[in-house]
Amino acid sequence: MSSGLNIPAEAALDLVSVGAMVHRLDPGQVPFRKANQCSIHVSGGEFNVAANLADCFGMKTGIATAMVDYPIGDLIAERVRAMGVQGFYKRFEHDGVRGPNMATVLSDRGHGVRAPVVFYNRSNEAAGLLKPGDFDWGVIFDGGVRWFHSGGIFAALSPTTPEVIIEGMKAAKAAGAVVSFDLNYRAKLWKISGGADRAVATMNRIVENVDVVVGNEEDLQMGLGLPGPEVEKKSKLDPSAFFAMIDIVRKRHPHLKVIATTLREVHSTSRHSWSAVAWIDGETHQAPTAELEVLDRVGGGDGFASGFFYGLMGGESPEEAVKLGWAHGALLTTFPGDTTMATVAQVRAFASGGSARIQR
């Protein structure tokens, strides 16, 4: 069985994302109010997918984003290059005091019974200033593109960012690419940019242009304004509510070919049960459940999306594509930071039932 997606066999770029780059300050297990040092992780929901596909899976990827000409921008651009991603930048000058800025995400890791705490400084963020016409999609897609990706965090940043996403999606469609969107509903971001009503209107308009949606039942309900089904769930790992949402989603958006999500039961900050499910061209598929000992949970969902897209682009069976996404997302939680440090051999070994025994 195929995915029902018409993915170009080859192109100069396997995937291009459009979105916001951020740097995440991470004091580890120490809460910020007691921290005296931080690691810096370069991230962004859309970038993470491109970075994972390039670094782990050896694909040719790019990111269209805002870049500010100051030292934090230099740091971020260096990390984009290090992950093997081609940057397509709309550049902004920094005034030396107020910005515009590259956004900061601040999050400790928590531990045991103490949950991670995440907050933002996205004040005067350059990515929120992006508008249609800032990227020459004809040039970016000149050698062809197989897949185009964006997400709901970027969509929430300003009145103009959804228009950039839709412009890019239409250009990617015209170039023959498959288009995906991670709903990534963040109540804090939508609250300051028009609230739930604007989120629903914006996300539905974007999804009109999409083939593949990633998002759990809460993303589907809150992001697309869909009623939740009356389903008795035994646990967060029970896919029944997600599968019950599929019919509701497809009534609104019958053109969708793939809808996928991760399933995560958080027992403590450091111990999660992890699975993944997908509806692919009329059939449902579920990955096994893994018990994870989590080092850093940030980026696990993007880890799933990138492994899943890799499987679909590589012509794997839908079942195998879900497993590859699940395996890569699981491995990603064992590394510090938001992007991958896994190899494709490790992902394939775990997807096929490998273990954590030492490899000699």
N, C-alpha and C positions, 0 to 999 in steps of 0.2 A: 504494500500500500504506500502511496506517495503522500506528500504533505498538502497537495493541491495548490502549491505555490509555483509560479513560473519564474524560477530563479535563473538569471543569465549564467551560462556555463563558465565564462571567464570575462574579466574586465581589468582595467588598470588598477582599480580599487575594489576590494571585496566589500568594504563597509565604510560609509561616512556617517558620522554623528554630527548633530548640531545641538549645542547646549552651552552651559556655563561651567567654566573651570573654577575650582575653589582650592584653597589650601586648608587642611585640617590640622589644628593644633591638638596634640594628644599627650597629656601628662601621664599616660599609662593608668595604673590602678589608683593613683592619688587623685582625689577630687581637686577641681581648679582652685578652690578657696585655700588649699594647702600646698599647691604645686609650686616648685621652684625650677622646673625644667620641662620642656615639651619636645616631642618628636614632631616633624612636619611631614604630613602625607599630602601629596597632590592628588586631587580627586575631582569628581563631578559625575553624576549618574550616567550621563551620555558618554563622557570621556572614558569612564571605567570599562564600558563594553568594548570600545575601540581599542583601548590599551590591552585588555585581556586577550582579545582576538589576535592582536599583533604579537604580544610577548609570549604567550603560552602556545597559541595555536598556529603561529607563523603566517597569519593572514596580512594582507596589505590594507591598512585602514587609515582614515583621516578624521580630524575633528575641526569643524567650523565653529569658531568661538571668538569672544572678545579677548584682546591682549593689551595690557597696560604697560607702557614703556617706563618701568621702574624696577628696582631690584626684586620685588616679589613676583612681578611678571617674568623676569629673567629666570628665576628659580623654577617657576611653573613651566615655562617653555623648555628649559633644560630637561625636566622630567618627562615632558611629552616626547622629546627626541629620544630619551633613554628607553622609553617603552616601545619605540619603533613606530610611533604614530606621526603621520604627516599633519602639520598644523596649517590651517587656512585661517588667517587672523584678520579681523578688523581691529586696527590699532588705535589706541587712545593715549593721549599725553596725560601724565600726572602733574597736577599743579604744585606738588611738593608739600601740600598741607592737607587738602580735603579730598583729593582724588581726581578722577574716578579711581576706584579700587578694584582689586581682585578680591572676591569674597572670602571671608574667613568662617570656617565651621570649627566650633570648639566642642570637643567631647572627650570625657574620660571613659575608661573602659568598665568601671564598676568592678565588682567581684562578688561571687557567691550570692548572698541575699540582697546586695546593693546593686541596683540597676545602673546602667550607663546613663549619664546626663548629657544631652545634646542641646546646644544653643548656637545662635548665629550672630555674625556681624556682616550683614549684606548691605550696609549703608553706602549709598552712592556707588552701587556695583556697576562696573562697565558692561557686563553681560545684559543687564536690564535696559541699557541704552541701545542695544542692537535693534535694527529696524529693517523692513524689506528694502532690498537694493544694496545692503551692506556686503553681500557675498555675490560673486559672479558664478552662479551655479553652472553656467555653460562651460566656463573654464575648469571648474572643479571636477565636473563629470565628463570632461573632454575625451578621456580614454575609456569611458564606460564605468559604470558602478553597478554592483550586484545587489546591494542592500543599503537602506537608509534608515537611520534610527534617531529618535528624540524621546523626550520624556516630560512628565508633568511638573517637575521642579522648575525647569526652564520656562515652561508655559506660564507659571504663576508669578514670574518676576516683574512683569510690567505689561502695560496695554499693547506694546509692540512685539514682544517676544512670541506670542502665539502666531502672529502674522509671518514672522520669520520662519517658524516651523512649517506652516502651511505652504509658504512660497517654496521652501526647500523640498517638501514632500511632492508638490506638483511637478517641480523640475526633475526630481528623482524618478517619478512615475513616467514622465516623458522620456527619460533615458533608459527605461525598461527595468528599473530596480524594484525589488520588494521593499515595502515600507513597514516599519515597526514603531511602536510607541509604548513606553512603560508609563502607566498612569501615575504611579508614585505619588499618590495623594498626600499632601502635607498640609494639615489644617492650619498650622502657624503661618505658612506662606500665603495661603489663600485668604486668611482672615484679614491680612493687611492689604490685599489687592482686590477687594471687591466681594469677598465672602463666598459662601457656598453656591449662591445662585450664579455668580460669574464663573466659578469653577465648572459647574455643570454645562453652562452654555458654551464655554471655551473648549472644554475637553470633547464634547460631542461634535463640535465643528471640526476639530482636529481629526477625530477618529473616522470621520467621513472619508478621509484620504488614506486610511491605514489597512494593511492586510493582516498584520500580526499584533495583537495586544497582549501585554504582560501586566498582570495585576490580580490581587486577591479579591475576595468577595467584598471587602470593605472599600477597596479602590474602585471597584465596579459600581458599588452603591453610591458612594460619596462623590466620586469623580464624574460618573455619568448620570447620577440622579435616578438610579433604577431602584425599584422596590426590592427589598430582600425577601427571599422565599421563606416560608415557614418550614424550616428543616431542623430536626432534632440532631444536633451534632454531639457525638460522643467525646470528641477532643478536637484540638486545633489541627490534628493530623487527618481528621475525617474530611474527605473531599466532597461530601454530599452537598453542602451548601454552595460550594463553588460550581459543581456540575449543575445544580438546580438553577444557578444564575445564567448558565449558558443560553438557555432558551429565551430568557428575558433580554439578554444582550443581543441575541441574533434577531429578535423581533425589531429592535431599534436599529441595528447595524447588520443587515443580512449579508453584506459583502465581506465580512470578516471570515478569514480562513483558518486562523489559529488564535486560540486564547489560552494562556499558560500562567502558572503561578507556582511559587514555593509554598510549602506548608511547614510551619515551625511551631513546635511546642516548647516554650521556655520554662524549664524546671528551675533553673537558677541562671545567673548571668553567665556562668561558665559551663553549663550543661544544657544542651538543647537536643530535642529530637527533630529530625529534618527529613522532609520528603518533597516531592514536586509532582504536579499534575498538569496535563495539557489536553485541550480539546483541539483535535487536528482534523479538519476537513470531514467532520461528522463522527469521528471516533474519539474515545477517551483513552488516555494512557496515564499510568501512575508509576513513579519511581519507587524503589524500596524505601524503607525508613532506616536512617542511620542515627546512631547516638553520638553526638558531637561533644568534644571537650574544646570549648571555644576560647581562642586567644583574643580575637578581635572580630566582633560580629559585623562591623561596618563593611558593606560591599558584597555581602553574600548573595543578595538578590541580583545584583549586576553580574556576579560570577555565574549564577544560574543562566541568566539571559544570554551571556556570551557563549557559554558551552552549548546551550540549546541552539542558538543561531548557527554555530559552527557545524553542529550535526546536520541541521537542515541544509545548509549551504554545501556540505560535503556529500549530500545524497544518502545519508544514513536513514535507516527506517525511523518513523516517528517515535517508536518505543526507545530506540537507541539514542536519538537526539535528546529526549527527555532525561535519560540516564546520564548522558554526558554533561548536560546542564546541571543536574543534581550533584554529580560527582565533583564538578569544578567548583560549584558554590560551597560544597562541604569543605573542600580543601582550602578555599579562600579564607574560611574562618580560622584556619590554623596559622595564618601569617599576620604580622602587624601591617597596618595600612589598609587601603581601600582597593588596591589593584593586586593582580595575581603575582605569585612567585612560584607557581606550579609549572611542571612540564606536561606536555600532552601525553607522554608515556604514563606519568602518575595518574592523570585524569582517566585514561583508558583502563588502567589497572584497577582503579577504585570502582569505576563504572561496571566492570565485569566481575566484581565480587572480591577484589583484592583486600588485603588487610594492612594493619600498621606494623607488621613484623619488619625487623631491620632488613634492609636490602644490602647484601654483601657482594 
